């Protein structure tokens, strides 16, 4: 049984990516990060989703990106409550020219994928799944196809693969060109219970989603366009 | 004053890289990692070296690579006490065909450089210094020129640099093609006190170096070839 390492934040995209890896027959190794993010609440969702899909192991790596800061998710910067960037499609090759919103966490996906690469090499897993999306997204540079390809190229030079000709790593981003509505529909087909997931960047004191951050808005749009009710709403 | 982020383990190479960055006039931001390595002792050296060179800040990021394992430095695997791989030169383009020793930590430099990239982006630093060496080294894949170039390419797609046309990151590896003896001579010229550094992978219960691991042997060879006495010996 082939193994996969799946980045699992507990949101809609990563949970759907996990379901897709499961449907493809992989033995699932899920990887979450407690980086002292504002929305640490998502880690509870990651645990519930991992459990629902019977992952062999959920590893939660801990470090403190607040020491580096530079983002509304890891520093004392307010999370904007308007859509930070327009719906953009990298699929058609247009450059992403909007200003990147302050919820961007510098090099976050590179850090996440680096740990995934390390674990994959130890496990003998060739495939690393990430729920990156370049359609209904905030314009983060580290969600785009060219970046993911560059990471894969680097990964295969970074590791034993390049010397002993063993594993060849592949960064799998099955949601890359899907709309949020398409992602949700696909997840439902594959048995994802979105009631278990968490999207909000700025959980409120009452434990609810803020309803106004980029991530909440993409979630709302996704369910609306899918013609479905968000079980969390 | 231009800023640099310098990976600083506290060994000969990274301490010399720090000295080179200082000599080039950079404002120094040093980055160390407590990854629960067998030779955590090196972190004390990193602090002393950072202090000696007047770094603006030494940031020590903590995470536990023992949860991933796969290396004699992060798992219960014995550190070999014979030279694990022959002296190899990537400089002449020959492929590195020897087996990689068990002291290799999967994707370690990728993880380290990813945090450096994150910090550099927040600081507005374009240059990231790493003491990687592809001459007197253990054959680790993530010390070779092609890897470092691939990381740099990826870094510039991962970050705002690629969208807003701001920083262009450069991975600076000034020791890449030097012998250990050349590194030591250069460091002495630049004022490095190698008595402050630490190389051994397997510190003994009496607090001394083991004298037999790859890292100790490269250190011994370096001082011998430089015609100098190791102040730690």
Boltz contact constraints between the chains, C-beta under 6 A:
constraints:
  - contact:
      token1: [A, 61]
      token2: [B, 63]
      max_distance: 6.0
  - contact:
      token1: [A, 63]
      token2: [B, 61]
      max_distance: 6.0
  - contact:
      token1: [A, 63]
      token2: [B, 63]
      max_distance: 6.0
  - contact:
      token1: [A, 68]
      token2: [B, 118]
      max_distance: 6.0
  - contact:
      token1: [A, 68]
      token2: [B, 119]
      max_distance: 6.0
  - contact:
      token1: [A, 68]
      token2: [B, 122]
      max_distance: 6.0
  - contact:
      token1: [A, 70]
      token2: [B, 122]
      max_distance: 6.0
  - contact:
      token1: [A, 96]
      token2: [B, 163]
      max_distance: 6.0
  - contact:
      token1: [A, 100]
      token2: [B, 160]
      max_distance: 6.0
  - contact:
      token1: [A, 100]
      token2: [B, 163]
      max_distance: 6.0
  - contact:
      token1: [A, 106]
      token2: [B, 118]
      max_distance: 6.0
  - contact:
      token1: [A, 106]
      token2: [B, 121]
      max_distance: 6.0
  - contact:
      token1: [A, 106]
      token2: [B, 122]
      max_distance: 6.0
  - contact:
      token1: [A, 107]
      token2: [B, 114]
      max_distance: 6.0
  - contact:
      token1: [A, 107]
      token2: [B, 117]
      max_distance: 6.0
  - contact:
      token1: [A, 107]
      token2: [B, 118]
      max_distance: 6.0
  - contact:
      token1: [A, 107]
      token2: [B, 158]
      max_distance: 6.0
  - contact:
      token1: [A, 110]
      token2: [B, 114]
      max_distance: 6.0
  - contact:
      token1: [A, 110]
      token2: [B, 158]
      max_distance: 6.0
  - contact:
      token1: [A, 111]
      token2: [B, 114]
      max_distance: 6.0
  - contact:
      token1: [A, 114]
      token2: [B, 107]
      max_distance: 6.0
  - contact:
      token1: [A, 114]
      token2: [B, 110]
      max_distance: 6.0
  - contact:
      token1: [A, 114]
      token2: [B, 111]
      max_distance: 6.0
  - contact:
      token1: [A, 114]
      token2: [B, 114]
      max_distance: 6.0
  - contact:
      token1: [A, 117]
      token2: [B, 107]
      max_distance: 6.0
  - contact:
      token1: [A, 118]
      token2: [B, 68]
      max_distance: 6.0
  - contact:
      token1: [A, 118]
      token2: [B, 106]
      max_distance: 6.0
  - contact:
      token1: [A, 118]
      token2: [B, 107]
      max_distance: 6.0
  - contact:
      token1: [A, 119]
      token2: [B, 68]
      max_distance: 6.0
  - contact:
      token1: [A, 121]
      token2: [B, 106]
      max_distance: 6.0
  - contact:
      token1: [A, 122]
      token2: [B, 68]
      max_distance: 6.0
  - contact:
      token1: [A, 122]
      token2: [B, 70]
      max_distance: 6.0
  - contact:
      token1: [A, 122]
      token2: [B, 106]
      max_distance: 6.0
  - contact:
      token1: [A, 141]
      token2: [B, 159]
      max_distance: 6.0
  - contact:
      token1: [A, 141]
      token2: [B, 162]
      max_distance: 6.0
  - contact:
      token1: [A, 141]
      token2: [B, 163]
      max_distance: 6.0
  - contact:
      token1: [A, 142]
      token2: [B, 158]
      max_distance: 6.0
  - contact:
      token1: [A, 146]
      token2: [B, 157]
      max_distance: 6.0
  - contact:
      token1: [A, 147]
      token2: [B, 157]
      max_distance: 6.0
  - contact:
      token1: [A, 147]
      token2: [B, 158]
      max_distance: 6.0
  - contact:
      token1: [A, 150]
      token2: [B, 153]
      max_distance: 6.0
  - contact:
      token1: [A, 150]
      token2: [B, 154]
      max_distance: 6.0
  - contact:
      token1: [A, 150]
      token2: [B, 157]
      max_distance: 6.0
  - contact:
      token1: [A, 151]
      token2: [B, 154]
      max_distance: 6.0
  - contact:
      token1: [A, 153]
      token2: [B, 150]
      max_distance: 6.0
  - contact:
      token1: [A, 154]
      token2: [B, 150]
      max_distance: 6.0
  - contact:
      token1: [A, 154]
      token2: [B, 151]
      max_distance: 6.0
  - contact:
      token1: [A, 154]
      token2: [B, 154]
      max_distance: 6.0
  - contact:
      token1: [A, 157]
      token2: [B, 146]
      max_distance: 6.0
  - contact:
      token1: [A, 157]
      token2: [B, 147]
      max_distance: 6.0
  - contact:
      token1: [A, 157]
      token2: [B, 150]
      max_distance: 6.0
  - contact:
      token1: [A, 158]
      token2: [B, 107]
      max_distance: 6.0
  - contact:
      token1: [A, 158]
      token2: [B, 110]
      max_distance: 6.0
  - contact:
      token1: [A, 158]
      token2: [B, 142]
      max_distance: 6.0
  - contact:
      token1: [A, 158]
      token2: [B, 147]
      max_distance: 6.0
  - contact:
      token1: [A, 159]
      token2: [B, 141]
      max_distance: 6.0
  - contact:
      token1: [A, 160]
      token2: [B, 100]
      max_distance: 6.0
  - contact:
      token1: [A, 162]
      token2: [B, 141]
      max_distance: 6.0
  - contact:
      token1: [A, 163]
      token2: [B, 96]
      max_distance: 6.0
  - contact:
      token1: [A, 163]
      token2: [B, 100]
      max_distance: 6.0
  - contact:
      token1: [A, 163]
      token2: [B, 141]
      max_distance: 6.0
